[in-house]
Amino acid sequence: MITARQSRAARALLGWTQETLADKARVSLTALKRLESESGLEVYESTRDQVRRALEAAGIVFLSTERGRGVLLVNDHGDKRR
């Protein structure tokens, strides 16, 4: 499951605004803001999935270990990220 912090970190690595990610994930800006909120707001799992897929398509890899969670940007996607 993608976390609020992972979504924000992934956007930062890509240089994307919330508007850009919402557009690429085909979710509403309001839904994305809820997902990225630290307030624990409810978000549909389908929204999380669409956001995750859009970020992965841009080269983001989601990491999860016993020590924590994070994101990695792989460089084999060229300029498709932007």
Protein Blocks (a to p, Z undefined) as FASTA:
>chain_A
ZZfklmmmmmmmnopafklmmmmnopafklmmmmmpcnlpacdfklmmmmmmmmmmnopa
cdddfkbccddddfklmjmlZZ
